[in-house]
Amino acid sequence: MKWKRFPRPRAYLPRRARPAPRGAQSLRRRPSAPDPGVRLPRARIPRSGPAMAKRSSLSIRIVEGKNLPAKDITGSSDPYCIVKVDNEPIIRTATVWKTLCPFWGEEYQVHLPPTFHAVAFYVMDEDALSRDDVIGKVCLTRDTLAVHPKGFSGWAHLTEVDPDEEVQGEIHLQLEVVPGPRGCRLRCSVLEARDLAPKDRNGASDPFVRVRYSGRTQETSIVKKSCYPRWNEMFEFELEEGATEALCVEAWDWDLVSRNDFLGKVVFNVQKLCAARKEEGWFRLQPDDQSKKRRGEGNLGSLQLEVRLRDETVLPSGCYQPLVQLLCREVKLGAQGPGQLIALIEETTSTECRQDVATNLLKLFLGQGLARDFLDLLFQLELGRTSEANTLFRSNSLASKSMESFLKVAGMRYLHGVLGPIIDRVFEEKKYVELDPSKVEVKDVGCSGLHRPQTEAEVLEQSAQTLRAHLAALLSALCRSVRACPAVVRATFRQLFRRVRERFPSAQHENVPFIAVTSFLCLRFFSPAIMAPKLFHLRERHADARTSRTLLLLAKAVQNVGNMDTPASRAKEAWMEPLQPTVRQGVALLKDFITKLVDIEEKEELDLQRALSLQAPPVKEGPLFIHRTKGKGPLMSSFKKLHFSLTTEALSFAKTPNSKKSALIKLANIRAAEKVEEKSFGSSHVMQVIYEDDAGKPQTVYLQCKCVNELNQWLSALRKVSISNPGLLGSYHPGVFRGDKWSCCHQKDKSDLGCDKTRSRVTLQEWNDPLDHDLEAQLIYQHLLGVEPALREKHRELSAGTEAGSVLTGPGGAPEDPLGQLLQVLQDLQEAHRASPASSQPSEPSRLLELQT
């Protein structure tokens, strides 16, 4: 074997500072909404690429599983899901206890770099005393998702997890064809690897590389206890003319006693390599395609998923201004506008994508300070086509979907303040509650005396008392929350109340304005949150069967109150009659609450919004464990629990939530927020925040979270608030500097810039995220582009009517053609996308991938 050592490869340079993204502040109005009648500019075609961004996002809904195998001795399982993107865990669902057909119904949105390869769903069985069992997995590659523009939806069979397929990481190689005394020689330089799979119990591996070509095999040295090894070794092979054999580079984990573990491989086409002569780069390790795949389809169960990949090239803000200004002008003109573009968008939008369109439009107008006006316009359109009061806002119209999104975006913190204590109480009490006599199970209740079991009547009476107490507490909290409700939410409900009262002014419809408000506040916001608190971030885990039934009955009671205790609602379930006295009292309380809620004037609305902006609520807060070093040895370190708060200015901490906070890190000084290897502290879910102190020296603080979800939520929050910082790092050390070297790559230079790339673009979408105005405008453009043929057909119809004598006029009597302007704006944006460098340039690794077989 011929080999020699290379000098250490150059360290990665930090990524060039990026300009601050547009719309970095949440719910802040942008001064771009034009006055009606202003002439719209043409979309500018971009001349350069730095201001553009190519973004990928995954919309994930883990619905349910069925026919899972029993992993416990009880004949059942406690299943949960782990979602990994390129073998990086990013999501963990809640555990559903004692079932083989679990229902999760959890939704997530993950923002990723466009270069990700696959997303995998692992179904696990949670065990309290031993290691969790792996039931099976479903893997969807990026190519699979790309061929489903509307997303992958359906059941997928779980497959058995093969260790030889569970590979991860990349290897840095230099490949070169050089002349030799007897002909050309193939030179393969194995430089380093990163993010290899940990195969040993210590959380690391002992990797070495095996290079095979033309019947010869050569190996590197073994690097002990590292997933980020550096070899810097070179191998040469005689290159026969016209040879078709491939070059295979394999990574292995060395084991003293058992067989070596496979870590992945890369196979190269030598003929293409001869044409290229020399290549260097990072190559993704691939699984062993020759290994026996133990699929076992049909006996591991199935998983129902909804996964959608969305790739968007976001242009500079100026390109979207004509579209934004046109839509804002239509909203300002109201329902009597010349073209009624919003009505046309609703008419051409299919039911299946109406929720997405409603959310994008709502966020766009929320950023422009026109959310209330936009929703008011939708209210008018809905009322204009509604003849019966009892059908008002009952369909999945654009108005209904937009209000649902609005309440989730603007009212989630308010929801937590009202419902949080009541939901916590229900979970803590774990009382058996049942009102339906056909479902009462006395054996689940216990005994009321020493030896006498409770009767069915006693069970029903105690259940009614419990529900009445919960309902009364909820209504009391709601009535006290008028001032806590966000001003923009109150102003929107005021407009809704007024519009409905104007449309149905008769005495027989006196309750209709109240029912219109409660149809959104109670039926579409509070009741779903009560039934599924995990999905509204009120609880970290799903409720068990007993608690779920209590929550369902409480939600039904809230719905009855929201329906103003109509005879129709009472007739559905007669066994809810024991709650009627509390429901009737609740109706009176709710009407009084709504009367106060909508009693808000313009000046009060502005004052409340100004006060809210000055408060600057934290982006993220909660308990974390901070690493404290007590001595020089690795065993002399510990983690101390403190309460941390992240705002748009700093990351601070305090002993308790109510204690005085001390600033730990200024937001502008953060350079990276990344995960830490488990072996570094012998603990999982540890992250590091790399920052500069006031003297400009690099520092690192290590924080431990209690679970993988909390870890990723904190990382997402830190990455989002620091995304515009100058000097963000492009690489980092996932280990710690202990003694005289880094624990990850064993380098002895403490100032070494890192052995792994940072993942600043991997974030989770949260309900309190800052608005991204340009992205919302791009998503609206993509939707309008999809319905452009229908819009053009509608424009032809309107143009024919104009020629017949019906001339559309705008402010001042000037002829107006908003739909024609919209079609022109879409055409200009299409040209801007064609001219953008981001859409014409190939992806970075495509040239290197051509060498692989």
C-alpha positions, 0 to 999 in steps of 0.5 A, a space after each residue: 500500500 502506498 500512502 503519504 500524509 497531506 497537510 491539514 486542509 484549509 479551514 472553512 471560511 465564515 459565510 459572507 454576511 447577508 443583508 437583513 431580510 425584508 419583513 424581519 419584524 412580526 406584525 409590523 406595517 410596511 409603508 407600501 400600500 398605495 392609495 386608490 388610483 395610483 398608477 402601478 409600476 412594472 416589475 423590475 427584472 433583477 440584474 444580479 443574484 445576491 438579493 434572491 433566495 432559493 428556499 425549500 420547505 416541507 409541509 408534513 402531516 403525520 396522520 395515523 398508523 394502523 396494524 402496527 406490531 405489538 412490541 410490549 408483553 401486554 400485546 400492544 405498543 406505545 408508538 410515536 414518530 421521529 422525523 429525520 431529514 438526511 438522518 438529522 432528527 428534527 421532529 418527534 410526535 407525541 406518544 399514543 399509549 397502548 394502541 396498534 392503530 395510533 392517531 397523531 394528526 400533527 402538522 409541521 412545516 420545516 424550512 430547509 436548504 434546497 440541497 437536502 436529499 430525503 425525509 424519513 419517518 421512523 415509528 418507534 415504541 416507547 419503553 420506560 425501562 429499556 431502549 425504545 424499539 424501532 417498529 419500522 420506517 418510511 423514507 421519501 426521497 427529494 426526487 419522489 416528492 418532486 414528482 408530486 407537485 400537490 404533495 404525497 398523500 396516502 398510506 405507506 407500508 413500514 419497512 424494516 430498518 436495515 443497519 447497512 442502509 442507515 448511513 449518513 455524512 459526507 466524505 471529502 475526496 480529491 480524485 486525479 488522473 496523473 501520468 506515470 512511467 507505464 501509463 496513467 495512474 488514478 490517484 485518490 486522496 482521502 482527506 476527511 469526513 463529517 457527520 458519520 453515523 455513530 456506531 459504538 456505545 460511546 456515541 462515536 465510531 472508529 472510522 477508516 476508509 477502504 478504497 477498491 479498484 481493479 481488484 486492489 484494496 487499500 485502507 487508511 489508518 483508523 481514527 479512534 472515537 470520532 465521527 469527524 475524522 481527518 486522514 489526509 492520505 493518498 492512494 494510487 492505482 494503475 489505470 488500464 486503458 479502456 477499463 470500465 471498472 468503477 472506483 469504490 470508496 467505502 467508510 467503515 467503523 472498526 471493531 475489535 471483537 465484532 465485525 466492522 460496521 458499514 458507514 457508507 460508500 461512494 462509487 465513481 465512473 472512472 471513464 468520466 473521471 478520466 475526461 474530467 482529469 481532476 476533481 475535488 469535493 464533498 461526496 454524500 455517502 450512499 447505502 450498500 445496494 448489495 445488502 439484503 433488504 429485509 423489507 417485510 411489507 405487510 407485517 409492520 403496519 402502515 403510516 398515513 402521511 401528507 408531505 409536500 415539498 415546495 421550492 421557491 425562488 424569492 425575488 427581490 422585494 421590488 419585483 413584488 411591489 406591483 402585485 402587492 400594491 394592486 391587491 392592497 388597492 383592491 382591498 382599500 376600495 372595498 367590495 365596490 371596487 371596479 374589478 373585485 380581484 379578491 372575489 375573482 381569486 376566490 372564484 378561481 381557487 379550488 376547495 383543496 388549496 383554499 386554506 393555503 391561499 387564505 393563509 398567504 393572503 392573510 399574512 400578506 395583508 397583515 404585514 401591510 396593516 390591512 388585515 382588518 380591511 381584507 377580512 371586512 371585504 370578505 365579510 361583505 362578499 360572504 354576506 352579499 351571497 347569503 340569504 339565510 342567516 343560519 347558513 352564514 359562514 358555515 361553508 369553507 369559503 375564503 372568508 371562513 378559511 381566512 378568519 381561521 388563519 387570522 385567529 391562529 396568527 394573531 390570537 394564539 397567545 390570547 388563546 393560551 392565556 384563556 384556555 391554558 389553566 383550564 386545560 392544565 386542570 383537566 389533565 392534572 385531575 384525570 377524572 372519569 367524566 361521562 354524560 352518555 348513559 350508553 357509554 358509562 363504565 362504572 368499573 372505571 370510576 372506583 368506589 364512593 364508599 368502603 365496599 359499595 361501587 357507584 351507581 350509574 346515576 351517581 357517575 352521571 351526576 358527578 360527571 355533570 358537576 365536573 363539566 359544569 365547574 370546567 365550563 364555568 371556569 372557562 366562561 369566567 376566564 373568557 369574560 375577564 379577557 376583553 382587555 387581553 384580546 389583541 386590538 386587531 382581533 377586537 377590531 375585526 370582530 367589530 367589523 364582523 358584528 356591524 356588517 352582520 347586523 346591517 345585513 340582518 337588522 330585524 328583531 328575529 335575527 337579534 342573535 345572528 351578529 353574536 352567533 357570527 362572532 362565536 362561529 369563529 371564536 368558539 366553534 373554529 378556534 376555542 373548541 378545536 383547541 379544547 379537543 386537541 390541545 397538543 395541536 394548538 401547543 397547549 400541551 406537549 403530549 396527547 391526552 389519554 382516552 379518559 382525558 380526551 373524553 372529558 375534553 370532547 364533552 367540554 368542547 361540545 358544551 362550548 359549542 352549545 354556548 357558542 350556538 346561543 343554546 338554539 333548539 337545534 343544538 339541544 336536540 342533537 344530544 339530549 343527554 347533554 341536558 344536565 349542563 343546560 343551566 350552566 349553558 343558559 348562564 353562559 349564553 348571557 355571559 358570552 353575549 355580554 362579553 361580545 358586546 364589550 369585545 366589539 366596543 372598541 374605537 379607532 383611537 383605543 385600537 391604535 393605543 392598544 397596538 402601540 402599547 403591544 409593540 412597546 411590550 415586545 413579547 419574547 420570541 421563545 422562553 422556558 427552562 433550560 440547563 446551562 453548562 457550568 465547569 467546576 474544574 479541569 476534568 470532564 467529570 467536573 462539569 454539570 448543568 444548572 437549571 435556569 429560566 431563559 428568555 429570547 427576545 429580539 434584543 438578547 438571550 437572557 436568563 433568570 433563576 425563576 420566570 418572575 426573577 430579574 433577568 440578566 442578559 447573557 448574549 446580545 442578539 447581534 453577537 450570535 454567530 451560530 446555533 448548532 447541536 452538540 454531539 451526545 458523547 461530548 457531555 454524555 447527555 442528549 439534546 445539548 446545543 451550543 450558541 457561538 457568539 462574540 463577547 464585548 471584547 470581540 473574542 469568540 465564546 460558546 455557551 452550552 445549553 441542554 433541553 429536555 427533548 428533541 422537539 424543545 431542542 429544535 424549537 430553540 435552535 429555530 428561534 435562535 437562527 431566525 432572530 440572528 439570520 441577518 447578523 454579520 459574520 455568521 459562521 459557515 462551519 463549527 465544531 459539534 464537539 467540545 475542546 477538552 484537554 488539548 483537542 476537540 472531541 469531534 475531530 481531534 484537532 489541537 488548534 482551538 481556533 480551528 474554524 470547524 469540522 462540520 457545516 452549520 445549518 442556519 437554514 434549517 428551521 421549524 415554522 412556528 405560529 409566532 414567527 416574523 412575517 416573511 412578506 416576500 415569500 408570501 407574495 411569491 406564494 400568491 404569485 405562484 397560485 395566480 399563475 396556476 389559475 391564469 387561464 381562468 383569469 384570462 377567460 374571465 377578463 375576456 368576458 369582462 372586456 366583452 361586457 365593456 365593449 357592449 357599453 358597460 365601462 369600468 371606471 375608477 376614482 376620478 372617472 378614469 377607465 379601470 381594468 384591474 384584472 388586466 393589470 393583474 395579468 400584466 403583473 403576472 407576466 412581468 413576474 414570469 419574465 423576472 423569474 426567467 431572467 433570475 440567476 437562481 432559476 438558470 444556475 444548476 445546483 452546486 453538487 450536480 457536476 460532482 454527482 455526474 462522476 458517481 454511478 
